[in-house]
Amino acid sequence: MAQYTPMMQQYLTIKAQHKDAFLFFRLGDFYEMFFDDALEAARELEITLTSRDGGNERIPMCGVPYHSAANYIKNLIEKGYKVAICEQVEDPKAAKGVVKREVVQLITPGTVMEGNMLDEKENNYLASLTSFDDGSYTVAYNDLTTGENSIALITDGWGAVVSELYNRPVKEVVIASDLPEFCQQDLKERLAYTISYQDDVTIEEPFSSLLEDIQQEKYKIGFGRLLNYIQHTQKRSLDHLQPVQKIELKQHMNLDMYSKRNLELMETLRKQGKTGSLLWVVDDTVTSMGARQLKKWLERPLLDRREIEVRHQQVSGFLDQFFEREELREQLKSVYDLERLSGRISFGNVNARDLLQLKQSLGKIPAIKETLEKFSHTEISRLHESIDPLTDLYQLLDESIHEDPPVTIKEGGIIKDDFNSQLDEYRDAAKNGKQWIAELERREREETKIKSLKVGYNRVFGYYIEVTKANLHLLPEGKYERKQTLTNAERYITPELKEKETLILEAQDKSVELEYELFLTLREKVKQYIEDLQKLAGQISKIDVLQGFASVSEKNGYIQPGFNEQRLIDIKQGRHPVVEKVMKGASFVPNDVFMDDDTDILVITGPNMSGKSTYMRQLALTAIMAQVGCFVPCEQANLPIFDQIFTRIGAADDLVSGQSTFMVEMLEAKHALANATENSMILLDEIGRGTSTYDGMALAQAIVEHIHEEIKAKTLFSTHYHELTELEESLDRLQNIHVRAEEYQGNVVFLHQIQRGAADESYGIHVAKLAELPDSLISRATDLLKEYETGTKKENTTEALDEQQLTFFEEVREEKPGKSTRTESKLLDQLANMDLMEMTPMEAMNQLYQLQKQIKR
């Protein structure tokens, strides 16, 4: 680096320690970037690329003003980049040579603290992943903004790890440098995470208390990796970190990534937004803390019946008393984000306005407690009893923080009068001095008869008496001492004014300096309440979610579900919560679901667009809503508690993994079959459609039989293979149901009603008509269908083959004179029964190939 200037050598030395981050290098009023950082930042941020002399060459350079850097940093973080903030750490006046600089903070997608970079209704998780020789993994989570820490041990293989990570809004994952390459590839490409590396897993003594209740070594190693990365990047107080909570996966309903995606719990498949998801329907929270808590509940529905029923009782209590609930909602709206305020207090980046928000929030807690006391339900009373209003902290803030403080903490105007006697003295001196200045101006105007005379102040010259040149002749000789000459005026000073100036300025400077010290002391005192504030935040967020459930349930006519241990599903007039809300005023057709202990599988037939998938999804969503503690959309519900829900709904290629629709279908089916228990729910929609007809039908039947005989999970299986309805005769715990549709004046009318038995036809041509395929095509398909149904097509089956294929069959017959008439008839029957209009060209070729193999035998 000898060819570069000393400053560039300093830059390169620091950059070498942060190769995976943009280095924001402070130079005066700008953060500058050089070399490749400059080239990439100019492109990503769309800012001007320049250059500067670096020694023996000009080097690329770009920069952003330090006072507006936050927006540029946000832009980079949202794109998955990291930013290292490099500041001057010594006074330039005292520096010998290049001013000393250090990275004071590394901002990454998972360690963001600045409010403008965060979604207030969503956690911002940093995760760490650790693998062990026995094939197990630990996944640790931290939300730096709230101090939340949790960890899970996963023993079901890599697929379960991917599903677990997908289950939470993770922005960045920390791994060991030797994590297997296929794992790293999945994290980068399939899950699109920012990847960071940390090999140090030791936990320093000050943080050992965070794992006080956890003894297993795997947990300590997993959390140690995460903690070391946080310490390395943040370089500041982490007093707000909460004790690590062990995630007991077996105590919550398992929703793998396929089910969470297919059921659109948090976001829709198409637009990947909240609108149209289950979260969109059930979120009626009024605080950001409550919104984040709701997401956590949806991520992990409960399995403990007692816990679920307590939540239902609390929702019922809120539901029964409308006016008190509305009063509570209004009070909650005035509560700021106590979780993130606590984090910022610990982090040391709060200002006086943040503490004022904290005071205002605490000021609402007594009223909230009072309102909760008005509810008659005992479970609500327990919520009230557990709340500590932190009266001492409120009183401290009320006595200290000014009602309208400035944004910065070094300009004064933060601390109230009467809080500190020394500060009051300084303020009094400054105030009296300013009154003396005002009196001086009045007196001098009277003595000189100069009405425009004024006493002013600027930072360079201090206080002065200003007289316009037009009035200079009115001044007695030697009255004032000249200080500054302007174009149109002269400025003067007097010994008395100089003395007062010293008094006033010293008082102001000392006042501002003392206020800053008092604020820092106050912030340290507030830190002592962080644990209590976090507990209070948890209670308020829980109350917010529960009252939100009550509000949603009342608006939408949801009812309290019941539970049983007899594996009974009994839903009367069930509705799909999302579809119902999207339809608004339109009438949603409700349906019953009944599966007792003697029924494990419902095979659902009916035309496309008739509502089969809606029926399947609404059962799953009803179960999830019930197990998170919300009421459900139906007239009556009696449910088992499901340990897992598996779905295979919809068709989509996994382009990142290079997997076809059919492969994705098979992998999702395999995942369900390998992990489901008799207490699980399985939803399978159109299994086998991605391959040839007989292959698909064979797979579908084999899957149904396997579930029936081996797993015995409650299963809804929708299909177009009407042949599968015959399984009702051989599988005693399987029943056929269908979605009712009627044909009227040549058009199909979907009634969306579920009835016992199998559908009598598919109405495929009618659906094609609804899709507005060409009339000539619809007409031709209708004619062909009639020919198939009347049997005339059977007689002319070979007309469907081209001349070359027909010749092939004739030649085969001649070459095998011994082939029995029965075999020929069987082959012709198979050919006649082919549903060519439902086949893709590839499926048709597969069928012909199968026929050819039979003929050649």
Number of C-alpha atoms within 10 A of each C-alpha: 11 9 11 16 14 15 15 19 16 17 19 18 12 18 21 10 10 16 13 14 17 24 26 25 24 21 17 11 11 17 21 20 25 27 14 13 20 24 18 16 21 19 12 13 14 9 15 14 17 15 14 12 13 17 16 10 11 13 16 19 21 22 23 21 15 17 10 11 14 14 14 16 22 21 14 18 21 14 11 17 18 24 20 24 19 22 19 16 12 12 9 12 7 8 10 8 9 11 17 15 17 17 22 16 16 21 22 26 27 26 23 22 21 13 11 11 17 16 11 16 17 18 26 26 24 26 29 28 22 23 21 10 6 7 11 16 23 21 25 32 26 27 23 26 26 24 21 20 23 18 22 21 19 19 13 12 11 17 12 16 22 17 18 19 21 16 20 18 14 22 23 23 24 25 24 18 12 10 14 10 10 10 16 17 12 16 18 15 12 15 16 14 19 22 19 17 16 18 16 14 18 15 18 11 8 8 15 13 13 17 19 10 11 15 9 9 9 18 22 21 19 27 31 24 25 30 24 17 22 21 12 12 16 19 13 14 13 19 18 25 23 21 18 23 17 16 15 11 13 11 13 20 23 24 23 25 20 19 22 21 19 18 24 22 22 21 20 18 14 8 9 13 13 15 15 22 20 23 19 18 20 23 17 21 27 20 23 23 28 29 23 18 22 26 20 16 18 23 22 20 24 24 19 13 13 10 13 19 20 13 21 26 18 24 27 23 22 28 21 15 15 14 11 16 22 14 14 21 21 12 17 23 15 17 23 20 20 26 23 23 22 29 27 24 22 24 20 15 12 18 20 24 19 18 23 20 17 21 20 17 20 25 19 16 22 15 16 20 19 12 16 23 18 14 18 13 18 13 18 20 17 13 17 20 11 12 17 16 20 16 12 10 17 20 13 15 22 17 13 22 22 17 14 11 20 15 14 13 19 16 15 18 21 25 23 18 15 12 14 14 10 13 23 15 14 22 19 16 20 22 15 15 20 15 11 14 20 14 12 17 17 15 12 16 14 12 9 15 13 16 13 10 18 19 20 15 12 8 6 6 12 14 22 22 23 23 21 16 14 9 16 14 8 12 14 9 8 7 11 14 12 15 14 14 12 10 7 9 14 18 21 18 20 16 10 9 20 14 10 20 20 14 16 22 17 15 21 20 15 16 24 22 15 19 22 19 14 18 20 15 12 16 19 14 13 19 21 14 15 22 15 15 23 22 15 21 23 17 18 22 24 21 24 26 28 26 25 26 32 27 24 21 21 15 9 17 13 22 19 21 24 16 19 12 10 10 23 20 23 19 22 17 15 24 26 24 25 20 16 18 15 12 10 9 8 9 8 16 15 18 18 20 17 13 20 14 13 12 21 23 26 25 24 30 29 27 24 18 13 21 20 23 20 15 24 24 22 20 21 21 22 23 24 27 21 27 31 25 26 30 28 27 29 23 17 17 24 18 22 20 26 24 20 25 26 28 28 24 22 13 16 13 14 13 10 10 11 10 14 15 18 18 16 19 24 17 14 21 19 12 17 24 18 10 12 20 19 18 18 23 24 26 24 25 23 22 26 23 22 18 19 18 21 16 15 18 22 13 17 21 18 12 19 22 18 13 22 21 12 11 19 21 24 29 27 27 25 24 24 21 19 17 11 19 22 12 17 17 10 9 15 13 19 23 23 21 21 24 24 21 21 11 11 8 6 8 14 18 15 17 13 21 17 23 15 13 16 22 20 13 12 16 18 16 21 19 17 15 17 12 9 10 12 10 10 9 13 16 13 10 16 14 12 16 16 12 15 18 11 10 14 12 18 18 13 11 18 16 11 13 12 9 10 8 13 14 12 11 16 10 11 15 15 10 11 12 9 8 15 10 10 9 12 14 11 12 16 16 14 14 18 19 14 15 12 14 12 12 16 13 10 11 18 18 13 17 20 15 12 12 16 15 10 12 16 11 7
